[in-house]
């Protein structure tokens, strides 16, 4: 930010300029931009080419991937000078015109032309960002074991550590996973204003869209002033009853939604993975394929099942509350072929399709030893798809009635040319799947959206089957069709209410809808919403 301008560099090499009235974020307006100047070598595949930028006065310093530093005039974006700083990842102008660079685990100072001054900071842990406060103090985010912001006096050429902010150890400090304001995680940026208020940006992975973004502001005494947070992007949570309301649980988060709360009145109860100490946990290292969640209470423990959008991901199992509030990965189910239909029934048995949707598999839950759950992975039960069904795309098993619900394509509802990754055009109910004679009770059509696409996801709960439309239906986004589980007939549809006024995107996860019947008979639906990066929680009471 330079006065009444906000300068932005995109990861793939474009520069943007916005105008605003300082202090009024709603006044931001587009002014101009530049075309791509740093094209990827392969001719177009996305690559993070601009890795750092900072502006001061009339100049803006830009770091291009590979260590090239360009000093540009921000009025015209033209390069005034350039030089090489090996390993440079972030940059900030000092008030004396010198530049400070983040390079690996060091921070180095250079003259305006890039010549090193010999002044370095080497005790910043694993630095992830740097910035200067108005009084000249250098702020450094330490994304190492300490998970803190460090403050340095660099005025006389001999850097001195003045203080730190944040509990040492971040999320693992105190009660592990307890999300206190001063327990930082993945610090990705920090700054101060003229009044001494501190601003800290946090993320599980600041270079990945699934990393989430949390911005907190603290006063001079370290007390939280406010927080803006977005934990969800292209993900769907599961909801379970809790004392006084609902717990809404994602791959890394546990929220509490009080009974009769106003929309948005949730609180964060836990963060279940620590990016500093659990880097190899799939929910941290492979979050792109951990988008769907299912929570099951098995053998006296609560487990979280997570998997991706379908066709390319394993199912991961996490034991929640393993160390404090943190979870621990305890199992990975990785079939040799891609899976589009995953599900975990109420007793913990894992269901899926295989061989292009022509067969159905159940991995039986075998219990837990030393808090480690086990499934029959070597010789799972296997069945052919029901007669007339040519491809199984999704499935759900009801343990109470021994009923298997499947969606996909049949001889009556064949697969249209070009359809890919959808739930299919047919919904099938089969009774007596495990304990009796398998009988197809009914086959019903799944209604398409305006683009003639079948739903993206379906779930069964209680007396109903819920199917989430992929694209707008009758001009409305986020439509959920409700069918009777007894006969497959359409009961009605749920559409976005005034709470989010149709501000929702397509459903693009293979299991982007989760549904649970609550003890009082209501249904809780959690739905992916990737347009504005959130998860919708819908409570529905069927008509008497």
C-alpha positions as semicolon CSV with decimal commas, in nm:
position;residue;x (nm);y (nm);z (nm)
1;X;0,000;0,000;0,000
2;X;0,141;0,337;-0,103
3;X;-0,083;0,626;0,002
4;X;-0,405;0,605;-0,197
5;X;-0,281;0,311;-0,406
6;X;-0,288;-0,064;-0,345
7;X;-0,035;-0,251;-0,558
8;X;-0,076;-0,622;-0,625
9;X;0,144;-0,874;-0,806
10;X;-0,020;-1,199;-0,911
11;X;0,166;-1,525;-0,876
12;X;0,173;-1,572;-1,252
13;X;0,333;-1,241;-1,341
14;X;0,070;-0,968;-1,368
15;X;0,069;-0,635;-1,182
16;X;-0,248;-0,461;-1,068
17;X;-0,316;-0,116;-0,926
18;X;-0,620;-0,023;-0,718
19;X;-0,716;0,316;-0,581
20;X;-0,876;0,372;-0,242
21;X;-0,952;0,619;0,032
22;X;-0,708;0,517;0,308
23;X;-0,895;0,353;0,592
24;X;-1,204;0,272;0,385
25;X;-1,166;-0,078;0,237
26;X;-1,504;-0,049;0,066
27;X;-1,371;0,237;-0,147
28;X;-1,124;0,015;-0,337
29;X;-1,157;0,052;-0,715
30;X;-0,959;-0,098;-1,003
31;X;-0,728;0,146;-1,182
32;X;-0,501;-0,040;-1,420
33;X;-0,277;-0,342;-1,471
34;X;-0,010;-0,496;-1,690
35;X;-0,007;-0,815;-1,899
36;X;0,199;-1,120;-1,809
37;X;0,569;-1,034;-1,822
38;X;0,715;-1,357;-1,686
39;X;0,562;-1,648;-1,876
40;X;0,618;-2,005;-1,755
41;X;0,872;-2,197;-1,961
42;X;0,616;-2,460;-2,059
43;X;0,404;-2,197;-2,230
44;X;0,118;-2,154;-1,991
45;X;0,097;-2,385;-1,690
46;X;0,060;-2,189;-1,367
47;X;0,382;-2,129;-1,180
48;X;0,443;-1,898;-0,885
49;X;0,667;-1,651;-1,065
50;X;0,632;-1,342;-0,844
51;X;0,737;-1,446;-0,493
52;X;0,771;-1,111;-0,311
53;X;0,700;-0,739;-0,343
54;X;0,728;-0,420;-0,138
55;X;0,678;-0,053;-0,226
56;X;0,817;0,265;-0,073
57;X;0,813;0,616;-0,211
58;X;0,807;0,597;-0,591
59;X;0,962;0,252;-0,621
60;X;0,844;-0,105;-0,586
61;X;1,079;-0,400;-0,542
62;X;0,964;-0,722;-0,710
63;X;1,123;-1,066;-0,659
64;X;1,086;-1,305;-0,951
65;X;1,123;-1,677;-0,892
66;X;1,491;-1,765;-0,920
67;X;1,621;-1,462;-0,728
68;X;1,587;-1,186;-0,990
69;X;1,505;-0,854;-0,821
70;X;1,342;-0,577;-1,023
71;X;1,315;-0,222;-0,890
72;X;1,027;-0,062;-1,077
73;X;0,856;0,273;-1,075
74;X;0,508;0,202;-0,951
75;X;0,359;0,485;-1,159
76;X;0,441;0,305;-1,486
77;X;0,573;-0,037;-1,368
78;X;0,887;0,014;-1,578
79;X;1,208;-0,150;-1,456
80;X;1,460;0,106;-1,326
81;X;1,728;-0,142;-1,224
82;X;1,763;-0,511;-1,157
83;X;2,004;-0,750;-0,986
84;X;2,026;-1,103;-0,850
85;X;1,980;-1,210;-0,486
86;X;2,015;-1,587;-0,463
87;X;1,725;-1,751;-0,282
88;X;1,532;-1,428;-0,224
89;X;1,174;-1,489;-0,111
90;X;1,062;-1,160;0,045
91;X;1,181;-0,798;0,052
92;X;1,125;-0,474;0,240
93;X;1,261;-0,121;0,200
94;X;1,422;0,035;0,507
95;X;1,376;0,405;0,578
96;X;1,740;0,474;0,476
97;X;1,675;0,335;0,126
98;X;1,851;0,003;0,183
99;X;1,677;-0,326;0,114
100;X;1,633;-0,627;0,339
101;X;1,582;-0,969;0,184
102;X;1,466;-1,301;0,320
103;X;1,695;-1,571;0,179
104;X;1,652;-1,920;0,318
105;X;1,707;-1,898;0,694
106;X;1,885;-1,561;0,679
107;X;1,785;-1,198;0,639
108;X;2,040;-0,987;0,451
109;X;2,071;-0,615;0,394
110;X;2,177;-0,465;0,060
111;X;2,237;-0,119;-0,077
112;X;1,971;0,017;-0,317
113;X;2,163;-0,134;-0,611
114;X;2,168;-0,482;-0,455
115;X;2,526;-0,480;-0,324
116;X;2,533;-0,659;0,016
117;X;2,627;-0,445;0,317
118;X;2,744;-0,747;0,516
119;X;2,469;-0,704;0,776
120;X;2,273;-1,023;0,835
121;X;2,027;-1,179;1,081
122;X;2,080;-1,550;1,130
123;X;1,878;-1,631;1,446
124;X;1,527;-1,584;1,301
125;X;1,448;-1,956;1,290
126;X;1,266;-2,033;0,967
127;X;1,168;-1,684;0,851
128;X;0,864;-1,658;0,626
129;X;0,809;-1,282;0,594
130;X;0,955;-0,946;0,696
131;X;0,835;-0,587;0,725
132;X;0,934;-0,260;0,888
133;X;0,728;-0,086;1,156
134;X;0,688;0,294;1,129
135;X;0,957;0,339;1,397
136;X;1,214;0,141;1,197
137;X;1,183;-0,186;1,390
138;X;1,218;-0,491;1,165
139;X;0,943;-0,751;1,212
140;X;1,022;-1,110;1,111
141;X;0,777;-1,400;1,106
142;X;0,940;-1,718;1,239
143;X;0,763;-2,018;1,090
144;X;0,993;-2,262;1,268
145;X;0,932;-2,441;1,599
146;X;0,888;-2,109;1,783
147;X;0,592;-1,987;1,568
148;X;0,640;-1,624;1,669
149;X;0,691;-1,271;1,540
150;X;1,039;-1,138;1,622
151;X;1,125;-0,767;1,653
152;X;1,476;-0,642;1,567
153;X;1,654;-0,310;1,605
154;X;1,867;-0,275;1,289
155;X;1,942;0,097;1,312
156;X;2,315;0,086;1,390
157;X;2,424;-0,198;1,164
158;X;2,429;-0,457;1,445
159;X;2,085;-0,621;1,462
160;X;1,951;-0,675;1,815
161;X;1,648;-0,882;1,911
162;X;1,413;-0,657;2,108
163;X;1,122;-0,890;2,186
164;X;0,896;-1,160;2,047
165;X;0,522;-1,199;2,019
166;X;0,321;-1,520;2,046
167;X;0,339;-1,823;2,271
168;X;0,653;-2,016;2,190
169;X;0,551;-2,336;2,017
170;X;0,235;-2,194;1,862
171;X;-0,054;-2,441;1,849
172;X;0,144;-2,703;2,043
173;X;0,193;-2,470;2,341
174;X;-0,024;-2,516;2,650
175;X;-0,317;-2,738;2,553
176;X;-0,216;-2,854;2,204
177;X;-0,469;-2,744;1,944
178;X;-0,644;-2,489;2,168
179;X;-0,686;-2,187;1,936
180;X;-0,592;-1,900;2,169
181;X;-0,530;-1,565;1,994
182;X;-0,158;-1,551;2,079
183;X;-0,093;-1,908;1,967
184;X;0,022;-1,840;1,614
185;X;0,033;-2,100;1,338
186;X;0,210;-2,068;1,006
187;X;0,285;-1,694;1,047
188;X;0,294;-1,560;0,690
189;X;0,309;-1,184;0,738
190;X;0,322;-0,913;1,005
191;X;0,313;-0,535;1,027
192;X;0,247;-0,244;1,262
193;X;0,060;0,082;1,231
194;X;0,154;0,425;1,366
195;X;-0,035;0,355;1,692
196;X;0,168;0,041;1,758
197;X;-0,108;-0,209;1,679
198;X;0,027;-0,538;1,549
199;X;-0,121;-0,725;1,252
200;X;-0,037;-1,091;1,189
201;X;-0,140;-1,310;0,896
202;X;-0,159;-1,686;0,958
203;X;-0,202;-1,981;0,723
204;X;-0,156;-2,356;0,723
205;X;0,013;-2,306;0,385
206;X;0,039;-1,950;0,256
207;X;0,129;-2,065;-0,095
208;X;-0,167;-2,294;-0,142
209;X;-0,533;-2,190;-0,185
210;X;-0,638;-2,458;0,064
211;X;-0,412;-2,314;0,334
212;X;-0,675;-2,080;0,475
213;X;-0,611;-1,725;0,589
214;X;-0,645;-1,570;0,934
215;X;-0,560;-1,206;1,009
216;X;-0,540;-1,094;1,370
217;X;-0,482;-0,749;1,514
218;X;-0,337;-0,695;1,862
219;X;-0,303;-0,377;2,067
220;X;0,014;-0,253;2,238
221;X;-0,055;-0,482;2,533
222;X;-0,090;-0,791;2,312
223;X;-0,468;-0,811;2,351
224;X;-0,667;-0,924;2,048
225;X;-0,849;-0,633;1,885
226;X;-1,016;-0,825;1,603
227;X;-0,978;-1,124;1,376
228;X;-1,081;-1,201;1,018
229;X;-1,069;-1,569;0,927
230;X;-1,140;-1,800;0,637
231;X;-1,057;-2,165;0,692
232;X;-1,262;-2,315;0,410
233;X;-1,185;-2,335;0,040
234;X;-1,325;-2,610;-0,182
235;X;-1,400;-2,826;0,123
236;X;-1,704;-2,964;0,303
237;X;-1,739;-3,021;0,678
238;X;-1,943;-3,269;0,882
239;X;-2,171;-3,172;1,170
240;X;-2,234;-3,372;1,488
241;X;-2,463;-3,300;1,785
242;X;-2,294;-3,145;2,088
243;X;-2,412;-3,012;2,423
244;X;-2,590;-2,684;2,352
245;X;-2,560;-2,698;1,975
246;X;-2,353;-2,851;1,697
247;X;-1,989;-2,918;1,639
248;X;-1,901;-2,858;1,275
249;X;-1,580;-3,042;1,196
250;X;-1,346;-2,998;0,902
251;X;-1,013;-3,157;0,810
252;X;-0,827;-2,920;1,045
253;X;-1,093;-2,730;1,237
254;X;-1,365;-2,782;1,496
255;X;-1,632;-2,510;1,520
256;X;-1,919;-2,476;1,765
257;X;-2,257;-2,348;1,651
258;X;-2,489;-2,275;1,947
259;X;-2,851;-2,382;1,933
260;X;-3,074;-2,106;1,787
261;X;-2,767;-1,901;1,701
262;X;-2,784;-1,630;1,439
263;X;-2,620;-1,716;1,104
264;X;-2,244;-1,684;1,132
265;X;-2,239;-1,693;1,514
266;X;-1,990;-1,976;1,530
267;X;-1,680;-2,004;1,744
268;X;-1,358;-2,194;1,682
269;X;-1,309;-2,471;1,937
270;X;-0,997;-2,645;1,809
271;X;-0,740;-2,667;1,534
272;X;-0,660;-3,035;1,499
273;X;-0,333;-3,025;1,305
274;X;-0,021;-2,819;1,383
275;X;0,163;-2,714;1,064
276;X;0,486;-2,671;1,260
277;X;0,500;-3,016;1,421
278;X;0,282;-3,228;1,190
279;X;0,417;-3,142;0,846
280;X;0,377;-3,501;0,725
281;X;0,015;-3,530;0,835
282;X;-0,192;-3,572;0,516
283;X;-0,423;-3,291;0,630
284;X;-0,120;-3,065;0,610
285;X;0,093;-3,213;0,332
286;X;-0,190;-3,330;0,102
287;X;-0,476;-3,094;0,182
288;X;-0,581;-3,070;-0,182
289;X;-0,697;-3,432;-0,162
290;X;-0,849;-3,405;0,188
291;X;-1,155;-3,201;0,096
292;X;-1,442;-3,414;0,230
293;X;-1,495;-3,503;0,594
294;X;-1,696;-3,766;0,778
295;X;-1,694;-3,800;1,158
296;X;-1,761;-4,135;1,324
297;X;-1,748;-4,245;1,690
298;X;-1,601;-4,597;1,694
299;X;-1,478;-4,816;1,978
300;X;-1,500;-4,527;2,224
301;X;-1,298;-4,285;2,010
302;X;-1,384;-4,013;1,761
303;X;-1,234;-4,054;1,416
304;X;-1,221;-3,820;1,121
305;X;-1,230;-3,963;0,768
306;X;-1,110;-3,738;0,487
307;X;-1,078;-3,785;0,112
308;X;-1,048;-3,578;-0,203
309;X;-1,274;-3,483;-0,490
310;X;-1,277;-3,835;-0,629
311;X;-1,083;-4,051;-0,866
312;X;-0,742;-3,946;-0,741
313;X;-0,720;-3,965;-0,365
314;X;-0,689;-4,210;-0,077
315;X;-0,904;-4,208;0,232
316;X;-0,717;-4,088;0,540
317;X;-0,825;-4,162;0,897
318;X;-0,743;-3,930;1,187
319;X;-0,789;-4,001;1,555
320;X;-0,916;-3,675;1,705
321;X;-0,813;-3,551;2,050
322;X;-0,497;-3,762;2,033
323;X;-0,261;-3,501;2,185
324;X;-0,466;-3,237;2,355
325;X;-0,703;-3,124;2,081
326;X;-0,469;-3,225;1,800
327;X;-0,545;-3,527;1,588
328;X;-0,313;-3,799;1,457
329;X;-0,322;-3,983;1,127
330;X;-0,379;-4,352;1,205
331;X;-0,465;-4,514;0,871
332;X;-0,451;-4,467;0,495
333;X;-0,671;-4,663;0,255
334;X;-0,516;-4,636;-0,090
335;X;-0,677;-4,850;-0,360
336;X;-0,482;-4,931;-0,674
337;X;-0,757;-4,787;-0,894
338;X;-0,912;-4,443;-0,864
339;X;-1,225;-4,418;-0,648
340;X;-1,519;-4,184;-0,712
341;X;-1,753;-4,338;-0,455
342;X;-1,628;-4,335;-0,094
343;X;-1,844;-4,367;0,213
344;X;-1,815;-4,468;0,579
345;X;-2,126;-4,616;0,738
346;X;-2,240;-4,562;1,096
347;X;-2,051;-4,871;1,219
348;X;-1,721;-4,766;1,060
349;X;-1,722;-4,997;0,757
350;X;-1,572;-4,831;0,449
351;X;-1,756;-4,866;0,118
352;X;-1,637;-4,785;-0,232
353;X;-1,674;-4,877;-0,596
354;X;-1,401;-5,031;-0,811
355;X;-1,330;-5,148;-1,167
356;X;-1,488;-4,845;-1,328
357;X;-1,797;-4,856;-1,111
358;X;-1,892;-5,213;-1,201
359;X;-1,817;-5,359;-0,858
360;X;-1,877;-5,259;-0,497
361;X;-1,636;-5,317;-0,207
362;X;-1,677;-5,307;0,171
363;X;-1,371;-5,285;0,399
364;X;-1,502;-5,423;0,726
365;X;-1,412;-5,236;1,045
366;X;-1,222;-5,479;1,268
367;X;-1,203;-5,269;1,583
368;X;-0,909;-5,085;1,734
369;X;-0,589;-5,196;1,907
370;X;-0,400;-4,941;2,118
371;X;-0,625;-4,669;1,975
372;X;-0,530;-4,768;1,620
373;X;-0,833;-4,871;1,412
374;X;-0,811;-5,162;1,167
375;X;-0,999;-5,253;0,850
376;X;-1,001;-5,561;0,629
377;X;-0,789;-5,430;0,343
378;X;-0,646;-5,749;0,192
379;X;-0,965;-5,947;0,135
380;X;-1,259;-5,703;0,137
381;X;-1,609;-5,815;0,056
382;X;-1,685;-5,762;-0,313
383;X;-2,008;-5,761;-0,513
384;X;-2,106;-5,684;-0,870
385;X;-2,321;-5,377;-0,933
386;X;-2,697;-5,442;-0,921
387;X;-2,857;-5,581;-1,239
388;X;-2,906;-5,314;-1,502
389;X;-2,660;-5,074;-1,340
390;X;-2,374;-4,997;-1,577
391;X;-2,170;-4,765;-1,354
392;X;-2,179;-4,688;-0,981
393;X;-2,073;-4,328;-0,915
394;X;-2,173;-4,271;-0,550
395;X;-2,313;-4,490;-0,272
396;X;-2,442;-4,486;0,085
397;X;-2,527;-4,775;0,320
398;X;-2,790;-4,763;0,595
399;X;-2,684;-4,997;0,877
400;X;-3,030;-4,983;1,042
401;X;-3,222;-5,118;0,742
402;X;-2,949;-5,308;0,553
403;X;-3,014;-5,084;0,252
404;X;-2,765;-4,971;-0,009
405;X;-2,839;-4,653;-0,203
406;X;-2,644;-4,601;-0,524
407;X;-2,630;-4,338;-0,793
408;X;-2,487;-4,368;-1,140
409;X;-2,600;-4,492;-1,479
410;X;-2,826;-4,778;-1,584
411;X;-2,957;-4,927;-1,905
412;X;-3,265;-4,709;-1,857
413;X;-3,061;-4,398;-1,773
414;X;-2,743;-4,431;-1,984
415;X;-2,439;-4,207;-1,941
416;X;-2,451;-3,902;-2,171
417;X;-2,147;-3,833;-2,383
418;X;-1,899;-3,604;-2,211
419;X;-2,030;-3,650;-1,857
420;X;-1,747;-3,689;-1,607
421;X;-1,721;-3,695;-1,228
422;X;-2,096;-3,659;-1,163
423;X;-2,333;-3,862;-0,946
424;X;-2,510;-4,001;-1,250
425;X;-2,865;-3,980;-1,379
426;X;-3,017;-4,264;-1,177
427;X;-3,078;-4,331;-0,808
428;X;-3,117;-4,694;-0,702
429;X;-3,229;-4,850;-0,372
430;X;-3,132;-5,212;-0,296
431;X;-3,276;-5,382;0,014
432;X;-3,119;-5,676;0,201
433;X;-2,770;-5,604;0,077
434;X;-2,579;-5,787;0,351
435;X;-2,820;-6,007;0,539
436;X;-3,090;-6,102;0,293
437;X;-3,168;-6,144;-0,071
438;X;-3,057;-5,835;-0,257
439;X;-3,366;-5,678;-0,410
440;X;-3,383;-5,360;-0,617
441;X;-3,676;-5,180;-0,455
442;X;-3,685;-4,886;-0,693
443;X;-3,491;-4,690;-0,955
444;X;-3,558;-4,319;-0,995
445;X;-3,418;-4,036;-1,207
446;X;-3,191;-3,771;-1,058
447;X;-3,299;-3,431;-1,186
448;X;-3,044;-3,231;-1,388
449;X;-2,946;-2,866;-1,353
450;X;-2,977;-2,589;-1,613
451;X;-2,664;-2,719;-1,789
452;X;-2,826;-3,065;-1,817
453;X;-2,574;-3,205;-1,570
454;X;-2,674;-3,458;-1,309
455;X;-2,606;-3,379;-0,940
456;X;-2,251;-3,375;-0,811
457;X;-2,310;-3,539;-0,473
458;X;-2,579;-3,722;-0,278
459;X;-2,626;-3,826;0,085
460;X;-2,876;-4,044;0,267
461;X;-3,003;-3,968;0,617
462;X;-3,318;-4,085;0,791
463;X;-3,619;-4,083;0,557
464;X;-3,460;-3,885;0,277
465;X;-3,195;-3,870;0,010
466;X;-3,038;-3,533;-0,063
467;X;-2,872;-3,454;-0,398
468;X;-2,671;-3,136;-0,461
469;X;-2,698;-2,980;-0,806
470;X;-2,370;-2,903;-0,974
471;X;-2,459;-2,574;-1,149
472;X;-2,755;-2,332;-1,120
473;X;-3,102;-2,482;-1,146
474;X;-3,392;-2,266;-1,266
475;X;-3,149;-1,977;-1,229
476;X;-3,078;-2,051;-0,863
477;X;-2,742;-2,163;-0,725
478;X;-2,679;-2,422;-0,456
479;X;-2,997;-2,622;-0,512
480;X;-3,038;-2,942;-0,307
481;X;-3,303;-3,190;-0,422
482;X;-3,480;-3,395;-0,154
483;X;-3,611;-3,742;-0,245
484;X;-3,807;-3,992;-0,038
485;X;-3,593;-4,288;0,066
486;X;-3,907;-4,503;0,068
487;X;-4,001;-4,468;-0,299
488;X;-3,747;-4,236;-0,467
489;X;-4,005;-3,969;-0,543
490;X;-3,910;-3,601;-0,533
491;X;-4,023;-3,440;-0,207
492;X;-3,898;-3,088;-0,273
493;X;-3,585;-2,882;-0,297
494;X;-3,380;-2,662;-0,067
495;X;-3,243;-2,337;-0,207
496;X;-3,034;-2,056;-0,067
497;X;-3,212;-1,831;0,180
498;X;-3,170;-1,465;0,262
499;X;-2,867;-1,548;0,478
500;X;-2,644;-1,572;0,172
501;X;-2,873;-1,443;-0,105
502;X;-2,755;-1,680;-0,374
503;X;-2,389;-1,587;-0,316
504;X;-2,275;-1,942;-0,374
505;X;-2,081;-2,125;-0,640
506;X;-2,098;-2,460;-0,809
507;X;-2,069;-2,786;-0,617
508;X;-1,753;-2,940;-0,760
509;X;-1,649;-3,192;-0,493
510;X;-1,758;-3,549;-0,555
511;X;-1,895;-3,556;-0,199
512;X;-1,962;-3,183;-0,155
513;X;-2,273;-3,247;0,057
514;X;-2,294;-3,415;0,399
515;X;-2,622;-3,475;0,585
516;X;-2,699;-3,598;0,935
517;X;-3,035;-3,648;1,108
518;X;-3,034;-3,491;1,454
519;X;-3,193;-3,649;1,764
520;X;-3,489;-3,407;1,745
521;X;-3,573;-3,518;1,390
522;X;-3,426;-3,221;1,208
523;X;-3,167;-3,261;0,937
524;X;-2,834;-3,081;0,932
525;X;-2,686;-3,032;0,586
526;X;-2,331;-2,909;0,529
527;X;-2,260;-2,802;0,173
528;X;-1,945;-2,701;-0,012
529;X;-1,942;-2,338;-0,129
530;X;-1,631;-2,253;-0,328
531;X;-1,732;-1,918;-0,481
532;X;-1,677;-1,720;-0,163
533;X;-1,479;-1,984;0,027
534;X;-1,711;-2,112;0,296
535;X;-1,920;-2,409;0,406
536;X;-2,298;-2,367;0,431
537;X;-2,471;-2,519;0,735
538;X;-2,843;-2,569;0,675
539;X;-3,098;-2,691;0,930
540;X;-3,415;-2,836;0,781
541;X;-3,732;-2,951;0,956
542;X;-3,958;-3,169;0,739
543;X;-4,325;-3,075;0,724
544;X;-4,545;-3,275;0,959
